[in-house]
Amino acid sequence: MKRFIFGNGAAKLSGAIALFVCLTGLALGQPNPELKDLYSKYQSGRGALNRWMSGNTAFDPAKKEDLDSLGNYCRFATKGQTYHDRLNTGSDINSKLLLDLPDNVQKDVTQTMVRSFESPHGAALLKAYHRTMLEQAEAVLGETRDQYVRLNVSRVLPAIGLAVGSTKRDGKAVLELKDQVDIYNRQIAACTKLIEAASKGSPRDDAVLLYSLRGAKESMLGYNQTFSLRTDREKKGLVPPDAVNEEKLLALAASLAEKAPAWVNGATPEELEGYRMIRREAIRVLSASGRAKVGAISPATALGRILALDPTKSTYRLDELTDAAIGLASMRPDPTYNTDLAASLVGKTLQEFIAMYTQKSGVYASFPFVYNAARLNTALIAWDEKPPSPEIKALVTKARTALTALEKKQEPQFQETESIQKLRDKGYEMIKGDKSSEITFGQ
C-alpha cells in the first residue's frame, strides 16, 4: 500500500477543506484574542499552502516568509482545535465541525498536500512540515495536562508518521534516504517519549498513548515499505535508524500488548473496549517493525506468545490475533528468526480464524472476515514466493487457497494440525539460540 499518492482530485479536495476550515472559523463565534490571532495567521498560511499544492508557486526553504506561513498553518492545526470552551453543542450547530478538525487536518495532509511533492522543493516542504508540525504538537503536549487538549493534539501524530513513507506518482519516495532516516528518527524518538510519559500517568493518558502508538506504527510502515524501493546506490553508506529509541519503543509496545493493567479486572465494558484499542495498536506497532529482534527486544517473540495462548482462555480478539499473525509473516529475512515456529503459529491462528468464520455467531456475526482474510493472504505472499523451507511452502499454499476461497465468500478448507505440529516441533525458540524467546503453548 502506498502512503501519500498523487490524485487528480487533489485541487478539488484542497478547496473543499479550505471551505471547511472557513466554516469552522465562523463556528468559533466570538473567539478569545489568542484564538482569533491564531486563526487569522492560519488563514494566511493556508493560502500559501494552497498555492504550493496547486503548483502555482514552489515552497522555498530558504525564504523566511514560506517557513513562517508553514509554521502558522501547523500551529493552528495542533493548537486551534484545543479551545474546548468555545464548544457549546447546545447553541452552536457547527461545533461538531471543530471537533472533526483533527481528522480533516490529517485528510488535508495525506490527500492534498501530496500534490506539492511533485514540485522542485517538494521534499523540502515535507521535511519542513514534519519538523514544524511535530514541534508544535510537542510544545502543546508539554504544557498542558488537559485531557481534551491532549486528545485532539495527539490526533495529528499519525499524519506526521504517514509523511515518513510518502511517494510520488511515479512510485518513488519523495525524500532522499538520509532525510527519511532523519525524519524517522525524530518521529520515533517523539512517540517513544510520549508513550513512556502517557503510560506512567495517573490516570494513564490513554488518548496520547493511542495516537502516539499510531504515529509510531505509520512511521515504521512507511519507512519499511519505501526502503524496498531504494537502489543499492542509495543504500550505500547509509547510517541505519537509531536502534536505541526503536528498542525502547518496541519494549513499551510489547509491555502494552502483553501485560494488562491491574484496573482491567474491575473495568466497565466501555473501559475494556478502550484498553483493547490501545492493546491492538501496540500489537500493530510490533508487527510494523518488520524485525524479529531489535537489541534485547524481540517483537516476533511478543507476537508469538500472544498467538500461542489457548483460544478458549485468551482475551485477545480475532482482529488482534490477525494483526499478530500478519506481523510474524511480514518479518524481514533473518537467519536467527525461527520461521518454522512462526509459520506454525500463523497456521494455528488461521485454523481458529476459519473456525470463527464458519460459526459467524455472537461477537463474530459482524466481524469483517473477508477484509482480514485479504490482509492475511497478502502478508503470506513473501513466504509463498520465497519460502524459507519446503514445509512452509506447502502450508502457505494451502493457507492461501483457503483464504482466497474465503475472500470469495466460499467455504474455506484448512485442517493442517499435523503439519503445524511438525513445524512447531522443530524448535520452540522464536530467536534461535535465545532461551528467553521460547514459546509456551496452551496457557
C-alpha positions as a printed NumPy array, in Angstrom:
array([[  0.   ,   0.   ,   0.   ],
       [  1.349,   3.403,  -0.938],
       [  1.48 ,   6.168,   1.596],
       [  0.978,   9.639,   0.06 ],
       [ -0.048,   9.284,  -3.569],
       [ -0.812,  11.786,  -6.286],
       [ -4.52 ,  12.203,  -7.026],
       [ -6.366,  14.097,  -9.778],
       [ -8.953,  15.314,  -7.289],
       [ -6.361,  16.973,  -5.064],
       [ -7.208,  20.526,  -6.103],
       [-10.932,  19.996,  -5.523],
       [-10.274,  18.428,  -2.152],
       [ -7.973,  21.3  ,  -1.263],
       [-10.761,  23.765,  -1.953],
       [-13.277,  21.698,  -0.02 ],
       [-11.054,  21.566,   3.03 ],
       [-10.297,  25.265,   2.795],
       [-14.064,  25.907,   2.752],
       [-14.479,  23.564,   5.699],
       [-11.921,  25.493,   7.708],
       [-13.633,  28.781,   6.865],
       [-16.933,  27.394,   8.103],
       [-15.176,  26.151,  11.206],
       [-13.82 ,  29.623,  11.789],
       [-17.354,  31.007,  11.695],
       [-18.357,  28.379,  14.245],
       [-15.974,  29.931,  16.726],
       [-18.391,  32.794,  17.322],
       [-16.529,  35.395,  19.355],
       [-13.162,  33.714,  19.982],
       [-10.74 ,  34.993,  22.563],
       [ -7.935,  37.234,  21.224],
       [ -5.349,  34.464,  21.168],
       [ -7.512,  32.135,  19.091],
       [ -8.6  ,  34.961,  16.781],
       [ -4.979,  35.873,  16.068],
       [ -4.056,  32.201,  15.659],
       [ -6.851,  31.666,  13.149],
       [ -6.035,  34.833,  11.195],
       [ -2.434,  33.691,  10.729],
       [ -3.635,  30.206,   9.854],
       [ -5.763,  31.577,   7.018],
       [ -2.71 ,  33.317,   5.589],
       [ -0.606,  30.169,   5.906],
       [ -3.359,  28.07 ,   4.37 ],
       [ -3.412,  30.379,   1.369],
       [  0.318,  29.827,   0.856],
       [ -0.162,  26.088,   1.19 ],
       [ -2.894,  26.205,  -1.46 ],
       [ -0.506,  27.931,  -3.867],
       [  2.204,  25.344,  -3.218],
       [ -0.259,  22.497,  -3.694],
       [ -1.674,  23.927,  -6.918],
       [  1.8  ,  24.209,  -8.401],
       [  1.452,  27.956,  -8.975],
       [  4.423,  28.621,  -6.703],
       [  7.076,  26.4  ,  -5.164],
       [  7.869,  26.211,  -1.481],
       [ 11.309,  27.723,  -0.864],
       [ 13.023,  26.535,   2.331],
       [ 15.399,  29.499,   2.137],
       [ 12.58 ,  32.064,   2.444],
       [ 11.585,  33.116,   5.95 ],
       [  8.149,  34.049,   4.635],
       [  7.48 ,  30.498,   3.459],
       [  8.695,  28.972,   6.716],
       [  6.532,  31.398,   8.708],
       [  3.475,  30.532,   6.6  ],
       [  4.014,  26.837,   7.163],
       [  4.5  ,  27.479,  10.879],
       [  1.201,  29.378,  11.078],
       [ -0.614,  26.505,   9.378],
       [  0.899,  23.874,  11.69 ],
       [  0.309,  25.981,  14.798],
       [ -3.429,  26.199,  14.228],
       [ -3.643,  22.564,  13.102],
       [ -2.329,  21.487,  16.512],
       [ -3.491,  24.249,  18.856],
       [ -6.538,  25.807,  17.219],
       [ -8.637,  22.736,  17.914],
       [ -7.937,  22.756,  21.657],
       [-10.214,  25.603,  22.737],
       [-12.967,  23.459,  24.172],
       [-14.504,  26.429,  25.992],
       [-15.859,  27.513,  22.581],
       [-17.691,  24.224,  22.022],
       [-21.251,  24.739,  23.198],
       [-23.105,  21.998,  21.373],
       [-26.452,  23.291,  22.576],
       [-26.173,  26.684,  20.891],
       [-23.547,  26.187,  18.185],
       [-24.745,  23.964,  15.352],
       [-21.258,  23.92 ,  13.821],
       [-19.449,  22.758,  16.959],
       [-19.023,  19.225,  15.587],
       [-17.027,  20.671,  12.691],
       [-14.455,  21.938,  15.155],
       [-14.367,  18.576,  16.871],
       [-13.705,  16.964,  13.473],
       [-10.843,  19.322,  12.646],
       [ -8.037,  16.84 ,  13.578],
       [ -9.381,  14.261,  11.141],
       [ -9.69 ,  16.864,   8.413],
       [ -6.153,  18.092,   9.026],
       [ -4.942,  14.521,   8.526],
       [ -7.022,  14.252,   5.357],
       [ -5.524,  17.521,   4.188],
       [ -2.028,  16.173,   4.709],
       [ -2.488,  12.702,   3.265],
       [ -4.637,  13.527,   0.249],
       [ -3.973,  17.124,  -0.676],
       [ -0.514,  18.313,   0.335],
       [  0.95 ,  15.451,  -1.68 ],
       [  0.424,  17.451,  -4.879],
       [  3.179,  19.831,  -3.863],
       [  5.623,  16.921,  -3.531],
       [  5.884,  16.888,  -7.326],
       [  7.395,  20.382,  -7.235],
       [ 11.169,  21.015,  -7.229],
       [ 11.048,  21.762,  -3.497],
       [  8.556,  19.023,  -2.585],
       [ 11.   ,  17.15 ,  -0.376],
       [ 11.974,  20.385,   1.395],
       [  8.3  ,  21.104,   2.12 ],
       [  7.795,  17.614,   3.503],
       [ 10.808,  17.95 ,   5.799],
       [  9.752,  21.402,   6.971],
       [  6.152,  20.27 ,   7.502],
       [  7.195,  17.275,   9.572],
       [  9.606,  19.263,  11.733],
       [  7.201,  22.159,  12.316],
       [  4.097,  20.068,  12.99 ],
       [  5.976,  17.848,  15.426],
       [  7.469,  20.849,  17.223],
       [  4.001,  22.358,  17.654],
       [  2.481,  19.098,  18.882],
       [  5.306,  18.51 ,  21.361],
       [  5.016,  22.082,  22.662],
       [  1.275,  21.827,  23.366],
       [  1.524,  18.338,  24.856],
       [  4.345,  19.518,  27.079],
       [  2.476,  22.497,  28.501],
       [ -0.911,  21.043,  29.478],
       [ -2.431,  18.043,  31.222],
       [ -5.944,  18.865,  29.968],
       [ -7.253,  15.546,  28.644],
       [ -9.379,  17.155,  25.926],
       [ -6.453,  19.188,  24.61 ],
       [ -4.072,  16.23 ,  24.701],
       [ -6.602,  14.023,  22.899],
       [ -7.016,  16.436,  19.999],
       [ -3.363,  17.391,  19.64 ],
       [ -2.194,  13.785,  19.723],
       [ -4.515,  13.025,  16.799],
       [ -2.098,  14.749,  14.396],
       [  0.711,  12.279,  15.246],
       [ -0.393,   9.562,  12.776],
       [ -0.475,  12.165,   9.983],
       [  3.122,  13.063,  10.83 ],
       [  4.037,   9.379,  10.731],
       [  2.461,   8.984,   7.313],
       [  4.891,  11.553,   5.942],
       [  7.824,   9.198,   6.512],
       [  6.812,   6.868,   3.686],
       [  5.363,   9.312,   1.167],
       [  5.781,   8.504,  -2.519],
       [  5.362,  10.442,  -5.753],
       [  3.044,   9.45 ,  -8.574],
       [  5.879,   7.505, -10.236],
       [  6.183,   5.344,  -7.097],
       [  9.49 ,   6.808,  -5.984],
       [  9.998,   8.077,  -2.442],
       [  9.726,  11.841,  -2.012],
       [ 12.604,  12.036,   0.443],
       [ 16.241,  11.16 ,  -0.005],
       [ 17.028,   8.116,   2.109],
       [ 19.211,  10.076,   4.533],
       [ 16.471,  12.659,   5.062],
       [ 13.917,   9.907,   5.526],
       [ 16.029,   8.311,   8.258],
       [ 16.417,  11.697,   9.975],
       [ 12.638,  12.268,   9.988],
       [ 12.004,   8.679,  11.061],
       [ 14.411,   9.005,  13.992],
       [ 12.774,  12.189,  15.208],
       [  9.261,  10.772,  14.956],
       [ 10.192,   7.533,  16.754],
       [ 12.005,   9.486,  19.486],
       [  8.991,  11.773,  19.995],
       [  6.482,   8.911,  20.057],
       [  8.675,   6.925,  22.444],
       [  8.845,   9.871,  24.83 ],
       [  5.087,  10.429,  24.673],
       [  4.233,   6.72 ,  25.105],
       [  6.587,   6.437,  28.063],
       [  5.1  ,   9.504,  29.781],
       [  1.497,   8.554,  28.973],
       [  1.976,   5.023,  30.345],
       [  3.124,   6.378,  33.704],
       [  0.342,   8.929,  34.064],
       [ -2.216,   8.685,  36.833],
       [ -4.725,   8.307,  35.365],
       [ -2.992,   6.857,  32.331],
       [ -3.127,   9.267,  29.393],
       [ -4.85 ,   6.881,  27.002],
       [ -5.548,   9.462,  24.297],
       [ -1.896,  10.358,  23.779],
       [ -0.957,   6.712,  24.225],
       [ -3.25 ,   5.551,  21.425],
       [ -2.284,   8.181,  18.871],
       [  1.43 ,   8.045,  19.721],
       [  1.339,   4.311,  19.029],
       [ -0.411,   5.007,  15.728],
       [  2.168,   7.64 ,  14.857],
       [  4.968,   5.148,  15.522],
       [  3.187,   2.428,  13.54 ],
       [  2.704,   4.671,  10.493],
       [  6.356,   5.734,  10.653],
       [  7.592,   2.144,  10.746],
       [  5.285,   1.02 ,   7.956],
       [  6.264,   3.977,   5.793],
       [  9.983,   3.504,   6.274],
       [  9.882,  -0.262,   5.677],
       [  7.673,  -0.035,   2.598],
       [  9.741,   2.61 ,   0.84 ],
       [ 13.099,   1.115,   1.839],
       [ 12.444,  -1.761,  -0.561],
       [ 12.193,   0.804,  -3.392],
       [ 15.692,   2.117,  -2.782],
       [ 18.598,   1.326,  -5.08 ],
       [ 21.884,  -0.135,  -3.903],
       [ 23.48 ,   3.221,  -4.651],
       [ 21.069,   4.959,  -2.276],
       [ 21.671,   2.392,   0.456],
       [ 25.453,   2.59 ,   0.175],
       [ 26.95 ,   4.237,   3.247],
       [ 23.546,   4.664,   4.922],
       [ 23.589,   5.204,   8.666],
       [ 20.697,   2.996,   9.863],
       [ 17.906,   4.321,  12.088],
       [ 18.608,   4.925,  15.762],
       [ 18.162,   1.486,  17.352],
       [ 18.154,   2.867,  20.912],
       [ 14.782,   4.58 ,  20.636],
       [ 13.417,   1.794,  18.455],
       [ 14.295,  -0.762,  21.117],
       [ 12.76 ,   1.365,  23.867],
       [  9.583,   1.95 ,  21.868],
       [  9.188,  -1.735,  20.995],
       [  9.727,  -2.685,  24.647],
       [  6.908,  -0.322,  25.627],
       [  4.682,  -1.737,  22.872],
       [  5.418,  -5.322,  23.97 ],
       [  4.51 ,  -4.469,  27.557],
       [  1.246,  -2.814,  26.488],
       [  0.413,  -5.763,  24.219],
       [  1.114,  -8.498,  26.765],
       [  0.545,  -7.082,  30.254],
       [ -2.927,  -5.955,  31.305],
       [ -3.036,  -3.175,  33.923],
       [ -4.476,  -4.036,  37.344],
       [ -7.612,  -1.928,  36.826],
       [ -8.797,  -4.134,  33.955],
       [-10.259,  -6.668,  36.427],
       [-12.894,  -4.198,  37.608],
       [-13.296,  -2.254,  34.382],
       [-16.6  ,  -1.412,  32.729],
       [-17.3  ,  -2.716,  29.188],
       [-16.529,   0.769,  27.8  ],
       [-13.215,   0.916,  29.678],
       [-12.306,  -2.546,  28.426],
       [-13.039,  -1.505,  24.86 ],
       [-10.715,   1.477,  25.243],
       [ -7.985,  -0.72 ,  26.717],
       [ -8.279,  -3.196,  23.843],
       [ -7.946,  -0.385,  21.289],
       [ -4.596,   0.511,  22.84 ],
       [ -3.538,  -3.137,  23.068],
       [ -4.382,  -3.711,  19.403],
       [ -2.374,  -0.635,  18.39 ],
       [  0.601,  -1.912,  20.407],
       [  0.36 ,  -5.239,  18.548],
       [  0.321,  -3.329,  15.265],
       [  3.476,  -1.445,  16.254],
       [  5.245,  -4.756,  16.913],
       [  4.019,  -6.059,  13.553],
       [  5.019,  -2.888,  11.696],
       [  8.605,  -3.098,  12.989],
       [  9.365,  -5.821,  10.452],
       [ 12.24 ,  -7.193,  12.503],
       [ 12.291, -10.339,  14.592],
       [ 14.664,  -8.753,  17.115],
       [ 15.864,  -5.222,  17.85 ],
       [ 18.551,  -5.085,  20.503],
       [ 17.296,  -7.028,  23.507],
       [ 13.655,  -6.847,  22.393],
       [ 12.034,  -9.401,  20.097],
       [  8.773,  -8.2  ,  18.522],
       [  8.385, -11.667,  16.994],
       [  8.536, -13.321,  20.418],
       [  5.926, -10.966,  21.876],
       [  3.596, -11.658,  18.936],
       [  4.302, -15.38 ,  19.153],
       [  3.378, -15.543,  22.83 ],
       [  0.031, -13.909,  22.06 ],
       [ -0.757, -16.387,  19.268],
       [  0.307, -19.403,  21.349],
       [ -2.367, -18.815,  24.002],
       [ -5.267, -21.227,  24.423],
       [ -8.076, -19.633,  22.356],
       [-10.682, -20.721,  24.918],
       [ -8.899, -18.73 ,  27.653],
       [ -7.377, -15.865,  25.695],
       [ -8.824, -12.353,  25.993],
       [ -7.354, -11.302,  22.644],
       [ -9.898, -10.579,  19.941],
       [ -9.707, -12.03 ,  16.464],
       [ -8.617,  -8.706,  14.952],
       [ -5.677,  -8.577,  17.392],
       [ -4.684, -12.157,  16.561],
       [ -4.927, -11.374,  12.846],
       [ -2.571,  -8.406,  13.233],
       [ -0.129, -10.539,  15.231],
       [ -0.147, -13.272,  12.565],
       [  0.421, -10.693,   9.831],
       [  3.377,  -9.388,  11.811],
       [  5.037, -12.824,  12.044],
       [  4.574, -13.413,   8.317],
       [  5.987,  -9.968,   7.482],
       [  9.289, -10.115,   9.364],
       [ 12.4  ,  -9.424,   7.292],
       [ 14.539, -12.442,   6.403],
       [ 16.887, -13.189,   9.292],
       [ 18.92 , -16.393,   9.834],
       [ 18.163, -16.278,  13.579],
       [ 14.382, -15.995,  13.06 ],
       [ 12.647, -19.34 ,  13.537],
       [ 10.318, -19.184,  10.547],
       [  9.192, -22.778,  11.143],
       [  7.789, -21.816,  14.538],
       [  6.379, -18.574,  13.146],
       [  4.624, -20.435,  10.316],
       [  3.14 , -22.921,  12.772],
       [  1.704, -20.04 ,  14.808],
       [  0.271, -18.385,  11.716],
       [ -1.265, -21.73 ,  10.71 ],
       [ -2.754, -22.201,  14.183],
       [ -4.288, -18.733,  14.025],
       [ -5.696, -19.352,  10.552],
       [ -7.435, -22.513,  11.733],
       [ -9.028, -20.535,  14.581],
       [ -9.906, -17.741,  12.153],
       [-11.703, -20.132,   9.79 ],
       [-13.498, -21.846,  12.683],
       [-14.873, -18.45 ,  13.77 ],
       [-15.861, -17.666,  10.171],
       [-17.803, -20.919,   9.953],
       [-19.701, -20.117,  13.172],
       [-20.327, -16.404,  12.443],
       [-22.174, -16.03 ,  15.714],
       [-22.029, -13.831,  18.783],
       [-19.315, -11.176,  18.64 ],
       [-18.173, -12.503,  15.252],
       [-21.526, -12.103,  13.498],
       [-20.406,  -8.759,  12.055],
       [-16.632,  -9.335,  12.007],
       [-15.026,  -8.263,   8.679],
       [-13.73 , -11.731,   7.76 ],
       [-13.291, -11.057,   4.037],
       [-11.236,  -7.909,   4.645],
       [ -8.974,  -9.61 ,   7.184],
       [ -8.633, -12.702,   5.01 ],
       [ -7.324, -10.453,   2.241],
       [ -4.821,  -8.886,   4.648],
       [ -3.571, -12.306,   5.762],
       [ -3.397, -13.51 ,   2.172],
       [ -1.273, -10.506,   1.187],
       [  1.043, -10.992,   4.167],
       [  1.73 , -14.583,   3.108],
       [  2.899, -13.616,  -0.394],
       [  6.533, -13.253,   0.741],
       [  6.616, -16.793,   2.165],
       [  4.828, -18.078,  -0.936],
       [  7.26 , -16.508,  -3.405],
       [ 10.43 , -17.094,  -1.36 ],
       [  9.576, -19.914,   1.057],
       [ 12.064, -20.409,   3.915],
       [ 11.563, -24.192,   3.619],
       [  9.571, -26.714,   1.528],
       [  7.364, -27.464,   4.559],
       [  6.437, -23.798,   4.924],
       [  5.786, -23.569,   1.175],
       [  3.328, -26.472,   1.382],
       [  1.499, -24.964,   4.363],
       [  1.352, -21.495,   2.826],
       [ -0.022, -22.837,  -0.47 ],
       [ -2.925, -24.473,   1.376],
       [ -3.404, -21.416,   3.582],
       [ -3.626, -19.04 ,   0.625],
       [ -6.052, -21.354,  -1.16 ],
       [ -8.307, -21.274,   1.897],
       [ -8.005, -17.513,   2.285],
       [ -8.759, -16.93 ,  -1.404],
       [-11.895, -19.046,  -1.056],
       [-12.934, -17.051,   1.993],
       [-12.388, -13.787,   0.107],
       [-14.861, -15.074,  -2.467],
       [-17.251, -15.959,   0.377],
       [-16.879, -19.642,  -0.368],
       [-16.422, -22.237,   2.369],
       [-12.657, -22.444,   3.11 ],
       [-10.935, -25.742,   3.93 ],
       [ -7.831, -25.689,   6.132],
       [ -7.234, -28.599,   8.502],
       [ -3.461, -28.776,   8.829],
       [ -2.979, -29.65 ,  12.509],
       [ -0.369, -32.317,  11.781],
       [  1.73 , -30.084,   9.508],
       [  1.506, -27.239,  12.01 ],
       [  2.676, -29.507,  14.831],
       [  5.621, -30.82 ,  12.805],
       [  6.826, -27.279,  12.118],
       [  6.401, -26.378,  15.787],
       [  8.367, -29.386,  16.989],
       [ 11.458, -28.249,  15.085],
       [ 12.203, -25.775,  17.882],
       [ 10.309, -23.62 ,  20.348],
       [ 12.706, -20.652,  20.44 ],
       [ 11.462, -17.798,  18.258],
       [ 15.022, -16.486,  18.031],
       [ 17.348, -19.428,  17.527],
       [ 19.752, -19.88 ,  20.417],
       [ 17.859, -17.42 ,  22.644],
       [ 16.265, -19.261,  25.567],
       [ 14.304, -16.16 ,  26.6  ],
       [ 12.387, -16.306,  23.307],
       [ 10.957, -19.755,  23.955],
       [  7.242, -20.046,  23.221],
       [  4.927, -21.985,  25.547],
       [  1.64 , -23.181,  24.089],
       [ -1.837, -23.621,  25.517],
       [ -1.706, -21.429,  28.622]])
